[in-house]
């Protein structure tokens, strides 16, 4: 009896791990922001290092930009990415000199995918003050 219980518990644990892994993969988009760093730059602006993981497959199917937004969706800055990164995943690019209005203490970073648009994971990042 104890042997059957242990076997069922092992099967249940394995199924749980598979479901957790599948849920994580299901949330991924074609261009996901997976990390970002921010630092205060000159003249009260901010500089961002943004890491994107994308499913790039050539010039018609790649991450072609990332944006820094307020939490309510106002655009603060955009970096256009000029080529696919098929052999560099994930990749990190910089965006310098972003002006952040007073009273904003965090931003949202999102990536755009050509042709999928803004359907990937975003990242909310607190600002240093």
LUMGUFI-225120 format. One record per residue: x, y, z of N, C-alpha, C, O, CB in turn; residue number from 1. Coordinates in Angstrom, 2 decimals, decimal comma. Atoms other than C-alpha are relative to their C-alpha. Glycine has a CB too. Example, Ala and Ser with C-alpha at 12.3 -4.5 7.8 and 13.67 -1.06 7.14 Angstrom:
<sites>
((0,89 -1,19 0,00) (12,30 -4,50 7,80) (0,90 1,20 0,00) (1,94 1,18 0,66) (-0,99 0,03 1,25) 1)
((-0,82 -1,19 -0,06) (13,67 -1,06 7,14) (-0,77 1,09 0,73) (-0,26 2,20 0,90) (0,41 0,46 -1,42) 2)
</sites>
This chain:
<sites>
((0,81 -1,20 0,00) (0,00 0,00 0,00) (0,87 1,28 0,00) (0,62 2,21 -0,77) (-0,93 -0,01 1,21) 1)
((-0,90 -1,15 -0,07) (2,77 2,46 0,93) (0,75 0,17 -1,33) (0,99 1,30 -1,76) (1,00 -0,17 1,15) 2)
((-0,69 -0,04 1,29) (4,56 1,56 -2,32) (-0,86 0,69 -1,07) (-0,35 1,50 -1,85) (0,35 -1,44 -0,46) 3)
((0,92 -0,65 0,96) (1,48 2,59 -4,39) (-0,11 1,49 0,28) (-0,14 2,29 -0,66) (-1,39 -0,65 0,06) 4)
((0,11 -1,41 -0,37) (1,19 5,87 -2,48) (1,24 0,77 -0,47) (1,12 1,85 -1,03) (-0,18 0,14 1,53) 5)
((-1,24 -0,66 0,41) (4,86 6,74 -3,12) (0,06 0,16 -1,52) (0,48 1,20 -2,03) (1,22 -0,79 0,50) 6)
((-0,02 -0,06 1,46) (4,52 5,92 -6,83) (-0,96 1,08 -0,49) (-0,61 1,85 -1,39) (-0,38 -1,38 -0,61) 7)
((0,97 -1,04 0,40) (1,39 8,11 -7,14) (0,53 1,39 0,32) (0,37 2,32 -0,48) (-1,35 -0,22 0,71) 8)
((-0,56 -1,31 -0,38) (3,10 10,96 -5,29) (1,10 0,41 -0,98) (1,19 1,58 -1,35) (0,56 -0,04 1,44) 9)
((-1,06 -0,29 0,97) (6,09 10,69 -7,67) (-0,57 0,41 -1,35) (-0,07 1,34 -1,98) (0,89 -1,20 -0,18) 10)
((0,64 -0,33 1,28) (3,83 10,74 -10,74) (-0,64 1,38 0,10) (-0,54 2,18 -0,83) (-1,07 -1,06 -0,37) 11)
((0,64 -1,31 -0,18) (1,90 13,72 -9,34) (1,05 1,11 -0,01) (0,81 2,17 -0,60) (-0,81 0,04 1,32) 12)
((-1,06 -1,00 0,00) (5,16 15,61 -8,72) (0,52 0,24 -1,41) (0,75 1,39 -1,80) (1,14 -0,43 0,93) 13)
((-0,49 -0,14 1,37) (6,37 14,92 -12,25) (-0,99 0,76 -0,86) (-0,59 1,62 -1,65) (0,27 -1,37 -0,62) 14)
((1,03 -0,71 0,77) (3,07 16,09 -13,74) (-0,01 1,47 0,38) (-0,15 2,33 -0,50) (-1,39 -0,62 0,25) 15)
((-0,02 -1,40 -0,44) (3,21 19,27 -11,64) (1,16 0,76 -0,62) (0,99 1,89 -1,08) (0,08 0,08 1,54) 16)
((-1,15 -0,66 0,60) (6,72 20,08 -12,89) (-0,20 0,24 -1,49) (0,19 1,29 -2,00) (1,26 -0,82 0,23) 17)
((0,26 -0,16 1,43) (5,67 19,53 -16,51) (-0,98 1,14 -0,23) (-0,79 1,94 -1,15) (-0,56 -1,31 -0,60) 18)
((0,98 -1,07 0,16) (2,66 21,83 -16,08) (0,60 1,37 0,28) (0,29 2,34 -0,41) (-1,19 -0,24 0,92) 19)
((-0,65 -1,28 -0,31) (4,76 24,56 -14,48) (0,90 0,42 -1,16) (0,88 1,59 -1,55) (0,83 -0,11 1,31) 20)
((-0,87 -0,33 1,14) (7,31 24,39 -17,32) (-0,81 0,42 -1,22) (-0,43 1,36 -1,91) (0,88 -1,20 -0,36) 21)
((0,84 -0,34 1,15) (4,56 24,47 -19,95) (-0,63 1,37 0,18) (-0,74 2,13 -0,78) (-1,09 -1,06 -0,21) 22)
((0,60 -1,31 -0,24) (2,91 27,47 -18,32) (1,01 1,12 -0,25) (0,65 2,15 -0,80) (-0,54 0,09 1,44) 23)
((-1,04 -1,00 0,25) (6,21 29,39 -18,41) (0,25 0,19 -1,48) (0,40 1,32 -1,94) (1,28 -0,39 0,69) 24)
((-0,23 -0,08 1,44) (6,75 28,59 -22,08) (-1,19 0,62 -0,71) (-1,01 1,35 -1,68) (0,30 -1,38 -0,58) 25)
((1,19 -0,53 0,65) (3,17 29,46 -22,96) (-0,07 1,52 0,13) (-0,67 2,17 -0,73) (-1,25 -0,62 0,61) 26)
((0,04 -1,43 -0,20) (3,66 32,98 -21,59) (1,00 0,76 -0,87) (0,95 1,98 -0,93) (0,25 0,32 1,42) 27)
((-1,02 -0,65 0,81) (6,57 33,67 -23,92) (-0,60 0,49 -1,31) (-1,47 -0,15 -1,90) (1,16 -0,97 -0,27) 28)
((0,43 -0,55 1,28) (6,04 35,86 -26,96) (1,12 -0,12 -1,01) (2,11 -0,81 -0,78) (-0,44 1,46 0,15) 29)
((-1,04 0,01 1,04) (8,05 36,39 -30,12) (1,15 0,94 0,33) (2,25 0,77 -0,18) (-0,60 0,36 -1,34) 30)
((-1,05 -0,91 -0,46) (10,01 39,24 -28,48) (-0,30 0,36 1,46) (-1,19 1,17 1,74) (0,08 1,30 -0,90) 31)
((0,20 -0,19 -1,44) (10,26 39,19 -24,67) (1,13 0,81 0,59) (2,30 0,58 0,28) (-0,12 -1,35 0,71) 32)
((-1,01 -0,70 -0,78) (12,07 41,66 -22,44) (0,31 -0,89 1,20) (-0,55 -1,15 2,03) (-0,49 1,45 0,46) 33)
((-0,36 0,94 -1,06) (13,98 39,35 -20,11) (0,85 0,63 1,10) (1,00 0,05 2,17) (0,74 -1,16 -0,60) 34)
((-0,77 -0,69 -1,03) (16,16 41,87 -18,24) (0,19 1,45 -0,44) (0,12 1,77 -1,62) (1,39 -0,69 0,24) 35)
((-0,31 -1,40 0,30) (16,89 45,58 -18,01) (0,70 0,62 1,20) (0,44 0,26 2,35) (-1,29 0,80 -0,36) 36)
((-0,68 -0,77 -1,03) (19,15 47,89 -16,08) (-0,16 1,47 -0,36) (-0,20 1,84 -1,53) (1,53 -0,40 0,11) 37)
((0,16 -1,43 0,22) (18,72 51,62 -15,63) (0,97 0,75 0,91) (1,24 0,31 2,03) (-1,47 0,45 0,27) 38)
((-0,85 -0,86 -0,79) (21,05 54,35 -14,42) (-0,28 1,45 -0,38) (-0,65 1,75 -1,52) (1,50 -0,36 -0,19) 39)
((0,18 -1,40 0,30) (20,79 58,09 -14,14) (1,15 0,48 -0,86) (2,32 0,24 -0,56) (-0,10 0,84 1,28) 40)
((-1,00 -0,55 0,89) (22,59 59,79 -16,97) (0,21 1,48 0,27) (-0,12 1,98 1,34) (-0,40 -0,23 -1,46) 41)
((-0,26 -1,42 -0,11) (23,59 63,37 -17,56) (-1,30 0,80 -0,12) (-2,25 0,36 -0,75) (1,00 0,45 -1,07) 42)
((1,12 -0,95 0,13) (21,16 66,29 -17,19) (-1,35 -0,58 0,40) (-2,37 -0,22 -0,19) (-0,07 0,50 -1,41) 43)
((1,28 0,54 -0,49) (18,52 64,27 -15,32) (-0,64 -1,02 -0,92) (-1,80 -1,38 -0,72) (-0,95 1,11 0,22) 44)
((0,54 1,03 0,88) (18,06 61,74 -18,13) (0,39 -1,37 0,54) (1,15 -1,47 1,50) (0,50 0,19 -1,47) 45)
((-0,27 1,37 -0,41) (18,20 57,96 -17,80) (0,51 -0,81 -1,19) (0,12 -0,59 -2,34) (-1,26 -0,65 0,59) 46)
((-0,54 0,91 1,00) (20,14 55,30 -19,69) (-0,45 -1,42 0,34) (-0,46 -1,81 1,51) (1,57 0,10 -0,06) 47)
((0,53 1,35 -0,18) (18,78 51,77 -20,19) (0,84 -1,01 -0,78) (1,26 -0,75 -1,91) (-1,47 -0,07 -0,45) 48)
((-0,55 1,17 0,67) (20,41 48,44 -21,02) (-1,11 -1,03 0,02) (-1,50 -1,50 1,09) (1,34 -0,54 0,71) 49)
((1,17 0,87 0,11) (17,61 46,17 -22,26) (0,39 -1,30 -0,69) (1,02 -1,30 -1,75) (-1,16 0,71 -0,78) 50)
((-0,28 1,32 0,56) (17,90 42,44 -22,88) (-1,30 -0,60 -0,52) (-2,29 -0,70 0,21) (0,66 -0,94 1,06) 51)
((1,18 0,55 0,70) (15,45 40,89 -25,36) (0,33 -1,40 -0,48) (1,41 -1,66 -1,00) (-0,43 0,91 -1,19) 52)
((-0,07 1,34 0,62) (14,90 37,25 -26,27) (-1,08 -0,03 -1,06) (-2,26 0,17 -0,77) (-0,18 -1,17 1,08) 53)
((0,97 -0,02 1,08) (13,25 36,97 -29,65) (0,18 -1,19 -0,93) (1,25 -1,79 -1,01) (0,11 1,30 -0,79) 54)
((0,02 1,10 0,96) (12,35 34,38 -32,22) (0,28 0,58 -1,38) (-0,61 0,67 -2,23) (-1,37 -0,77 0,04) 55)
((-0,38 -0,63 1,27) (14,26 35,98 -35,08) (0,24 -1,08 -1,07) (0,91 -2,08 -0,83) (1,28 0,87 0,17) 56)
((-0,14 0,94 1,13) (14,05 34,21 -38,45) (0,26 0,74 -1,30) (-0,30 0,38 -2,34) (-1,26 -0,88 -0,14) 57)
((-0,32 -0,75 1,21) (15,45 36,71 -40,92) (-0,62 1,39 0,01) (-1,22 1,82 1,00) (-0,48 -0,76 -1,21) 58)
((0,37 -1,41 0,11) (14,61 40,20 -42,15) (-1,49 0,27 0,10) (-1,88 1,40 0,37) (0,51 0,54 -1,28) 59)
((1,45 -0,21 -0,09) (10,84 39,71 -42,18) (-0,60 -0,50 1,31) (-1,82 -0,43 1,49) (-0,69 -0,69 -1,15) 60)
((0,52 0,60 -1,23) (10,56 38,12 -38,71) (1,04 0,15 1,11) (1,80 -0,77 1,39) (-0,36 -1,51 -0,22) 61)
((-1,00 -0,26 -1,05) (12,61 39,73 -35,92) (-0,47 1,11 0,93) (-1,38 1,87 0,61) (1,35 0,37 -0,62) 62)
((0,26 -1,09 -0,94) (12,53 42,01 -32,89) (0,59 1,27 -0,60) (1,80 1,35 -0,82) (0,61 -0,30 1,43) 63)
((-0,49 -1,19 0,71) (12,75 45,45 -34,46) (-0,01 1,28 0,83) (0,32 2,35 0,31) (-0,83 0,22 -1,22) 64)
((-0,04 -1,18 -0,87) (12,42 47,83 -31,46) (-0,29 -0,41 1,44) (-0,84 -1,48 1,70) (-1,02 1,07 -0,47) 65)
((0,52 0,08 -1,37) (12,01 48,23 -27,73) (-0,33 1,41 0,46) (0,22 2,39 -0,05) (1,02 -0,69 0,96) 66)
((0,49 -1,30 -0,47) (10,29 51,03 -25,84) (0,01 0,07 1,51) (-0,13 -0,94 2,21) (-1,40 0,26 -0,53) 67)
((0,14 -0,31 -1,41) (10,34 52,63 -22,42) (-1,28 0,83 0,13) (-1,43 1,85 -0,53) (1,27 0,77 0,57) 68)
((1,32 -0,63 -0,17) (6,83 53,64 -21,26) (-0,26 0,32 1,47) (0,33 -0,29 2,36) (-1,11 -0,91 -0,55) 69)
((0,53 -0,16 -1,34) (5,15 55,08 -18,21) (-0,93 -1,18 0,28) (-1,33 -1,89 -0,65) (-0,75 1,38 0,17) 70)
((0,88 1,10 -0,36) (2,99 52,60 -16,32) (-1,36 0,14 -0,69) (-2,01 -0,86 -0,99) (-0,19 -0,07 1,53) 71)
((1,30 -0,20 0,68) (-0,10 54,18 -17,95) (0,14 0,03 -1,53) (-0,83 0,36 -2,22) (-0,64 1,30 0,49) 72)
((-0,14 0,20 1,43) (1,37 53,68 -21,44) (0,55 1,15 -0,83) (0,58 1,05 -2,06) (-1,28 -0,34 -0,53) 73)
((-0,58 -1,11 0,77) (2,94 57,03 -22,42) (1,43 -0,34 -0,42) (2,23 -0,78 0,39) (-0,02 1,32 0,83) 74)
((-1,32 0,30 0,54) (5,99 56,60 -24,65) (1,02 1,01 0,50) (0,82 2,22 0,39) (-0,03 -0,02 -1,53) 75)
((-1,09 -0,84 -0,47) (9,21 57,95 -23,12) (1,23 -0,11 -0,89) (1,98 0,85 -1,05) (0,36 -0,35 1,43) 76)
((-1,16 0,20 0,85) (11,81 56,47 -25,44) (-0,14 -1,28 -0,81) (-0,82 -2,22 -0,40) (1,28 -0,04 0,83) 77)
((0,05 1,18 0,90) (12,29 53,99 -28,30) (1,38 -0,20 -0,61) (2,05 0,75 -1,00) (-1,09 0,18 -1,12) 78)
((-1,22 0,38 0,72) (15,29 52,15 -29,71) (-0,43 -0,89 -1,14) (-1,00 -1,96 -0,93) (1,05 -0,74 0,94) 79)
((0,29 0,80 1,18) (14,84 50,89 -33,25) (1,17 -0,96 -0,22) (2,33 -0,55 -0,17) (-0,24 0,91 -1,27) 80)
((-1,01 1,04 0,25) (16,69 47,64 -33,95) (0,01 -0,26 -1,50) (-1,02 -0,59 -2,08) (-0,29 -1,32 0,81) 81)
((-0,08 -0,06 1,45) (17,93 47,59 -37,52) (0,22 -1,33 -0,71) (0,19 -1,39 -1,94) (1,08 0,90 -0,37) 82)
((-0,25 1,29 0,66) (18,62 43,89 -38,13) (-0,39 -1,14 0,94) (-0,52 -0,94 2,15) (1,51 -0,13 -0,40) 83)
((0,31 1,17 -0,84) (17,73 40,38 -36,91) (1,20 -0,41 0,84) (2,35 -0,10 0,52) (-0,46 -1,18 -0,88) 84)
((-1,04 0,50 -0,91) (19,68 38,77 -34,08) (-0,13 -1,52 0,13) (-0,18 -2,06 1,23) (-0,11 0,68 1,41) 85)
((0,22 1,46 0,01) (19,27 35,13 -35,10) (1,05 -0,76 0,78) (0,73 -1,75 1,43) (-0,02 -0,50 -1,42) 86)
((-1,11 0,72 -0,64) (22,67 34,08 -33,74) (0,47 0,64 1,29) (1,56 0,32 1,78) (1,15 -0,10 -0,96) 87)
((-0,35 -0,69 -1,24) (22,70 36,31 -30,66) (-1,25 0,07 0,87) (-1,98 1,06 0,82) (0,58 1,45 -0,28) 88)
((1,21 0,06 -0,82) (19,98 35,29 -28,20) (0,33 -0,42 1,42) (1,06 -1,39 1,61) (-1,01 -0,95 -0,60) 89)
((0,62 -1,32 0,12) (19,19 36,89 -25,91) (1,08 1,05 -0,30) (2,28 0,77 -0,21) (-0,77 0,37 1,30) 90)
((-0,94 -1,08 0,31) (20,77 40,21 -26,89) (-0,34 1,23 0,81) (-1,49 1,44 1,19) (-0,01 0,32 -1,52) 91)
((0,17 -1,22 -0,80) (21,28 43,48 -25,01) (0,40 1,21 -0,83) (1,44 1,22 -1,49) (0,85 -0,07 1,31) 92)
((-0,28 -1,26 0,68) (21,11 46,97 -26,47) (-0,29 1,15 0,95) (-1,04 1,00 1,91) (-0,84 0,13 -1,32) 93)
((0,12 -1,17 -0,86) (21,30 50,44 -24,94) (-0,96 1,03 -0,60) (-1,18 1,07 -1,81) (1,37 0,64 0,23) 94)
((0,77 -1,18 0,38) (19,02 53,45 -25,03) (0,41 1,10 0,98) (0,22 0,97 2,19) (-1,58 -0,27 0,04) 95)
((-0,53 -1,07 -0,84) (20,52 56,70 -23,73) (-0,87 1,25 -0,09) (-1,56 1,49 -1,07) (1,44 0,34 -0,41) 96)
((0,59 -1,33 0,01) (19,13 60,08 -22,75) (-1,52 0,04 0,07) (-2,13 0,95 -0,49) (0,43 0,69 -1,19) 97)
((1,47 0,01 -0,11) (15,53 59,16 -21,89) (-0,41 0,97 1,10) (0,04 0,86 2,24) (-0,53 -1,44 0,30) 98)
((0,52 -0,96 -0,98) (13,74 62,03 -20,16) (-1,22 -0,60 0,69) (-2,17 -1,05 0,03) (-0,37 1,36 -0,69) 99)
((1,09 0,56 -0,80) (11,46 60,87 -17,35) (-0,64 1,17 0,77) (0,06 1,86 1,51) (0,52 -1,13 0,99) 100)
((0,66 -1,09 -0,72) (8,86 63,34 -16,02) (0,06 -0,19 1,52) (0,13 -1,32 2,01) (-1,46 0,11 -0,44) 101)
((0,04 0,06 -1,46) (8,87 64,20 -12,31) (-1,22 -0,80 0,44) (-2,27 -0,77 -0,21) (-0,04 1,42 0,61) 102)
((1,10 0,77 -0,55) (6,69 61,92 -10,23) (-0,08 -1,43 -0,52) (-0,86 -2,23 0,00) (-1,27 0,70 -0,29) 103)
((-0,01 1,37 0,54) (7,41 58,79 -12,30) (1,07 -0,77 0,76) (2,24 -0,36 0,75) (0,26 -0,02 -1,56) 104)
((-0,98 0,76 -0,76) (9,09 56,17 -10,12) (0,30 -1,38 -0,58) (1,16 -2,10 -0,07) (-0,48 -0,16 1,41) 105)
((-0,26 1,27 0,68) (8,96 53,14 -12,44) (-0,47 0,11 -1,44) (-1,33 0,93 -1,77) (-0,70 -1,19 0,72) 106)
((0,34 0,01 1,42) (8,73 52,40 -16,14) (-0,26 -1,44 -0,43) (0,11 -2,40 0,25) (1,14 0,64 -0,85) 107)
((0,26 1,30 0,62) (7,56 49,54 -18,34) (0,82 -0,05 -1,28) (0,86 0,91 -2,05) (-1,53 -0,22 -0,29) 108)
((-0,78 0,18 1,22) (9,82 48,19 -21,06) (-0,63 -1,14 -0,79) (-0,90 -2,22 -0,26) (1,50 -0,29 0,32) 109)
((0,58 1,02 0,86) (8,40 46,28 -24,00) (0,78 -0,05 -1,31) (1,40 0,93 -1,72) (-1,50 0,27 -0,26) 110)
((-0,67 0,18 1,29) (9,80 44,88 -27,25) (-1,05 -0,19 -1,08) (-2,13 -0,73 -0,84) (0,97 -1,21 0,05) 111)
((0,88 0,16 1,16) (8,20 44,98 -30,69) (0,59 -1,03 -0,93) (1,80 -1,07 -1,16) (-0,22 1,35 -0,73) 112)
((-0,43 1,04 0,94) (8,35 42,08 -33,10) (-0,64 0,25 -1,36) (-1,84 0,51 -1,46) (-0,36 -1,41 0,53) 113)
((0,49 -0,12 1,37) (8,03 42,36 -36,86) (-0,25 -1,41 -0,50) (0,71 -2,16 -0,68) (1,01 0,77 -0,92) 114)
((1,26 -0,72 0,17) (5,32 41,27 -37,77) (-0,97 -0,11 1,17) (-2,09 0,39 1,07) (-0,68 -0,49 -1,22) 115)
((0,94 0,31 -1,08) (3,80 40,21 -34,40) (-0,40 1,20 0,86) (-1,47 1,17 1,47) (0,60 -1,04 0,89) 116)
((0,33 -1,17 -0,81) (3,87 43,61 -32,68) (0,43 -0,18 1,45) (1,44 -0,82 1,74) (-1,48 0,27 -0,06) 117)
((-0,34 -0,06 -1,42) (3,86 44,08 -28,90) (-0,74 -1,09 0,78) (-1,57 -0,78 1,63) (-0,35 1,38 0,58) 118)
((0,73 1,06 -0,68) (2,69 40,67 -27,72) (0,87 -0,78 0,97) (0,40 -1,75 1,57) (-0,59 -0,93 -1,01) 119)
((-0,90 0,73 -0,87) (5,71 39,54 -25,70) (-0,02 0,50 1,44) (-0,78 1,40 1,79) (1,40 0,09 -0,52) 120)
((-0,11 -0,37 -1,42) (6,64 39,80 -22,03) (0,59 1,39 0,15) (1,52 1,77 -0,57) (0,85 -1,03 0,76) 121)
((-0,53 -1,31 -0,35) (7,22 43,25 -20,60) (0,73 -0,10 1,34) (0,68 -1,13 2,01) (-1,14 1,06 0,07) 122)
((-0,70 -0,05 -1,27) (9,31 44,28 -17,62) (-0,26 1,36 0,62) (-0,10 2,39 -0,03) (1,53 -0,26 -0,17) 123)
((0,17 -1,25 -0,74) (8,48 46,89 -15,00) (1,25 0,22 0,85) (1,70 -0,67 1,57) (-1,30 -0,03 0,90) 124)
((-1,30 -0,28 -0,61) (11,59 48,59 -13,65) (-0,08 1,25 0,86) (-0,51 2,30 0,38) (1,08 0,17 -1,09) 125)
((-0,04 -1,21 -0,85) (11,94 50,97 -10,66) (1,15 0,90 -0,43) (2,20 0,43 -0,88) (0,14 -0,39 1,51) 126)
((-1,03 -0,97 0,37) (13,93 54,13 -11,33) (0,84 0,38 1,20) (0,30 0,56 2,29) (-0,63 1,25 -0,62) 127)
((-0,84 -0,51 -1,09) (16,91 55,15 -9,20) (-0,23 1,50 0,14) (-0,37 2,19 -0,86) (1,50 -0,30 -0,25) 128)
((0,17 -1,46 -0,24) (16,48 58,60 -7,63) (1,07 0,50 0,91) (1,11 1,69 1,23) (-1,38 0,31 0,61) 129)
</sites>
